Amino acid sequence: MPIQTYDFSGSLNSTNAITQDELRQMVGSAIGAGAGEFRRAVEDVAQEAEQNPGLKVRAGIGLFFLGQSVRAIDTLKGCKEGIGRFYRAQALSTSRNYEEAADEFEQAGKLGFNPTECTLRRAGELRKLGRLEDAEALVRSTGAEGARLAEYSYQMGCILADRGDTIGAIE
């Protein structure tokens, strides 16, 4: 029985908007035996993206997953897709540029990429900047929809812990 492999190159070289499902499948396939092939495909598409702007979002997201945050930030700069802005925000956060990350999460949400998740992630960036009141207000603004997400509990727990309320954070 032949082993199924994922076509990293084909997926990364597509100029269609990348979906979360496609991204999940690609990243899942990049774990273990597919890691080397994923790395090569990302490096190839990153090089091609220099001449073909339609590949920048996929290249930038791939670079983020390879741990190359600075390259991901540069590659995704100015992208118009919500998913690209989300991963640029993730890369900025990894690079400890929390203010710009908060702005990018806001833009990603405005572009329609999982607005509730983006609001919660933005709250996390504000929390890292020490703006606990603003962060809590954002978390609470997500209401019942946000409360269903693990990110909501995580951010509220971190806010409470940052205030010294470890019992509240644990609850």
Secondary structure, DSSP 8 states (H G I E B T S, - for coil): -------HHHHHT--S---HHHHHHHHHHTSGGGHHHHHHHHHHHHHHHTT-GGGHHHHHHHHHHTT-HHHHHHHHTT--SHHHHHHHHHHHHHTT-HHHHHHHHHHHHHTTS-HHHHHHHHHHHHHHTT-HHHHHHHHHHTHHHHHTSHHHHHHHHHHHHHTT-HHHHH-
